[in-house]
Amino acid sequence: MTTGNDTGRRFRRFFGLPLAGIALVIFAGAAQAAAASPSQWVKSFWPTAKAAGISWSVYEQALGNFTPDPDVLKKAGSQAEFKSQIWDYLDITVTDDRITKGKALLLQYAPQLAAIERKYGVDRHYFVAIWGIESHYGEVLENPKIVKSTIRSLATLAYQGGRRSKFGRTQLVAALKILQRGDVSPAAMTGSWAGAMGHTQFIPTTYNAYAVDFDGDGRRDIWRSPIDALASAAAYLDKMGWRDGETWGYEVEFTRGFNYKLLHGAGSKSLGEWQKLGVRRVGGKNFPRPGDSATLFAPAGAQGPAFVLIKNFSVIKRYNNSDFYALAVGHLSDRLRGGDTFQASWPRDERALTSAEKEQLQKLLASKGHYDGPIDGKIGSGSRGAIRDYQLKVGLVPDGVDSVKVLKHLEASR
């Protein structure tokens, strides 16, 4: 179920989760100031920029007055443990407001969106959904309190050292190349604290590889031209293997006697094979292509919506390697097309376990002989198998999900 008012919360999306290509290179940990002064660091970085083809005039204009951004240092060093449930994330991203605005923009830009579809073979509802989730259709870009200079943000990450430094240096050189090419000025090159830019939040290396000039003005302007930004997102999805005319997946339900062990580690099977195993599309509908390869995804186990995911879901994850994100994009695209909410309800009274609670869960499972792995609070295949064995023993639905219900049951049975 969506919520109608995401004012303020929409900005969490802008800074809170990784964007295309960023997930593998932004790490948690305390920021450590570099030993050199900012001006010394700028001088030391010049040979790297020069070797990449950056002119001194562009370099000096971009970094001549560099000072580290303390807010970037703070955010880079204080990434909190992510404990939200998937339905909380969907409440923030797939809102009534985003659906209403997205539908209006689909009408406003209909001719341009049709042209993008024809060129790249990507359904407009998907890249408009990405636009909505990444920047609330560009609205976030107008907020001076949160939008940052991309050059300063990346230079700060490069300067402060630590594991983010390599990412900062790589992306800073890529950003300087954008300035060298003249697509945007340093002042207009803005984005998130982590360096993701424009309406559809490309990091600089992704921009250099995939951004396009679709409005024909000679610049790939993802900051001021929504059409360039949307076409760039479509071009990226196309290059990542998007299958034209196909969806991202289907909501499903399980027949009586379904083997819940299949929820974890069953791998890919054809939709026809899943159907024989007791997986049915909701509403009595048939799968249009039973031969499509699909994986099963039930983030709430037996207690909420479940899905079979096909190729385009994995393509969306190339934009942001998160199941939460890809499901949000897929669901928002369906809602923009006129689709309804998921048929099954989320277990909204169920919160996520903390790391300490997950460790306690593992300890209790071990004490009962179901688990012999590390007590580290990381719920992998071994922990899920142990949970499933315990559930089978005590008569609970054996979905292998680490839940408050299972933890309380274990604690009560000590």
Order of alpha helices (4+ residues) and beta strands (2+ residues): alpha-alpha-alpha-alpha-alpha-alpha-alpha-alpha-beta-alpha-alpha-beta-alpha-alpha-beta-beta-alpha-beta-beta-beta-alpha-alpha-alpha-alpha-alpha
